[in-house]
Amino acid sequence: MSASMLFQNALLIDPEAGTQTRGHLRVEDGFITDIGTDLIPKSEGEGVIDAQGQALAPALIDLRVNACAPGINGPEPLHITFKAAAAGGIGTLVLSPASGQGITRPEDLEWLDYQALSAPVRVLGAGYGLDGEDGLSEIGLMLRAGAAYIGDKGKAIADTRLARRIMAYASTFDAVVSLRPDDPFLASGTIAHECDMAARMGLSQRPGVGERIGAQRDAALAELTGARLLMDRITTREGLEVLKTAKQKGLDVYGSVPLTHLLFNTVDIGSFQSAYRFEPPLREEEDRLALIDAVKSGLIDFVVSDHTPMAHFDKDQPFGDAKPGTQALEALLPGLCHLVAEGYLTLAEALRAVTCCPAAMLGLDQGRLKVGAPADLVLFNPDAPALSLRQPAVSTAPSVFAGRRLAGKVIATFIEGELVAHAPTEDHA
């Protein structure tokens, strides 16, 4: 790839400004150097890509990816996770504290940095805040080793005293603490949202109010300690109300939502298909619509893939016995484009939650379409029908999106102006 490259005739999506305009964009030495409507090649040596009206936007930033490493040999090797992210238009991914056997030590982050040297995308790790059941991990050392944030392992921390200590310690570093808002005692042993559908199916049920209880506790602790708090994977109207109140009080609080809960609801579990077994569980349609509205208004800051690869044997079980989760990296952009096609969001609104907003929280320069920003870009067709996770997909782990027709085809992904992934030729049509 040339050190200088010109994208011509593109639909330029700027999520930070909330705009989409037709024009050209120049990349030099890994950075965006010019944006306009009348740019022409500087020389014969400059590479030129005719976008033919396709969308050009910042490459996505995914704040929650549950990889099979470090520490275990899972069903998806780490290099496949990285490759799937690139194929999905993701330029930066954050491995969650629950990845593998857990990111619990600074050595885990150093190991991840080494693995990232050969990755096609940018890779960060988030550290687990606890050491055992009743002590803190090496939070300061992990942050110095580059942890993107400190969090739990995907389930609410039951001990309020420990949650407070994590927040207080992290606040001295101005670090974000990501906690799953839920009441662990109401959630214990449950596999479905408390609703008529789950009752008829005879499934153990979890009330949505548990999320409100957990969010209220965490917001109160954030106020007490001055910590920056990420309410991880909010899925209910009750949780959104607490997030809204916390923001109105001026607390430094963020909220994320998993892609699955923007697209599916409790009706989908009626067939007992284990593909729809998630943690947290799918909620009611009113919750789904409220979550989409929260993404549109900016109340929800981030959309995450919550990518969770697992063996087919673990997923191909009766609903109650199947492991929760799905692989979703290649579906993140098509899933958001699907919501755009259905009229729920504009492209800029959908992309804001996976570009400039996570970049701002993490203090990253990428995630923006402006002069001086790193040229981490995704070229895609937002209107073309897309069979998400077309066979064969990069990741072969079970996915609720396999065979599902969405909108939006990823054509190519660039990191610092270098091509790291592109669709097969037949997908350009």
URHU-V907510 format. One line per field, one symbol per residue. ss: DSSP state (A for helix, B for strand, O for the rest). phi: phi as a letter, one per 40 degrees, with the letter a starting at -180 (. if undefined). burial: b if it has 24 or more other C-alpha atoms within 12 Angstrom, else e. Layout:
# URHU-V907510
ss=???
phi=???
burial=???
This chain:
# URHU-V907510
ss=OOOBBBBBBBBBBBOOOOBBBBBBBBBBOOBBBBBBOOOOOOOOOOBBBBOOOOBBBBOBBBBBBBOOOOOOOOOOOAAAAAAAAAAOOBBBBBBOOOOOOOOOOAAAAAAAAAAAOOOOOBBBBOBBOBBOOOBBOOAAAAAAOOOOOBBOOOOOOOOAAAAAAAAAAAAOOOOBBBBOOOOAAAAOOOOBBOOAAAAAAOOOBBOOAAAAAAAAAAAAAAAAAOOBBBBOOOOOAAAAAAAAAAAAOOOOBBBBBBOAAAAOOAAAAAAOOAAAOOOOOOOOAAAAAAAAAAAAAOOOOBBBOOBBOOOAAAAOOOOOOOOOOBOOAAAAAAAAAAAAAOOOOOAAAAAAOOOAAAAAAAOOOOOOOOOOOBOOBBBBBBBBBBBOOOOOOOOOOOOOOOOOBBBBBBBBBBBOOBBBBBOOAAAAO
phi=.ccbabcbfbccbbcccgbbbcibabbbfgbcbababbcbdcaccccbbccfgccbacdcbbcabcccbcgbcccbdcccdcccccccgccbbbcccccfchcbbdccccccdccccbccbcbbbbcccbbgcbacccccccccchdcabacbgbcccccccdcccccccccbfccbbbccacccccdgbbaccaccccccgccbbcccccccccccccccccccgccbbccfcbbccccccdccccccgccbbbbacddccbbaccccccgccdccbbcccbcdccdcccccccccgcccbbbcfdbcacdccccbddccccchacadcbccdccccccccgcbcdccccdcbbcccccccgcccgbbacgcdccbbbabcccdbccfdcccccbcdaccdgccbbhbccabbbfgccbaacddcccc
burial=eeebbbbbbbbbbbbbebebbbbbbbbbebbbbbbbeeebeeeeeebbbebebbbbbbbbbbbbbbbbbbeeebbbbbbbbbbbbbbbbbbbbbbbbbbbebbbbbbbbbebbebbeebbbbbbbbbbbbeeeeebbbbbbbbebbbbbbbbbbbbbbebebbbbbbbbbbebbbbbbbbbbbbebbeebbbbbbebbeeeebbbbbbbbbbbbbbbbbbbbbebbbbbbbbbbbbbbbbbbbbebbeeebbbbbbbbbbbbbbbbbbbbebebbbbbbbbbbbbebbbbbbbbbbebbbbbbbbbbbbbbeebbbeebbebbbbbbbbbbbbbbbbbbbeeebbbbbbbbbbbbbbbbebbeebbbbbbeebbbbbbbbbbbbbbbbbbeebbbbbbbbbbeeebbbbbbbbbbbbbbbbbbeeeeee
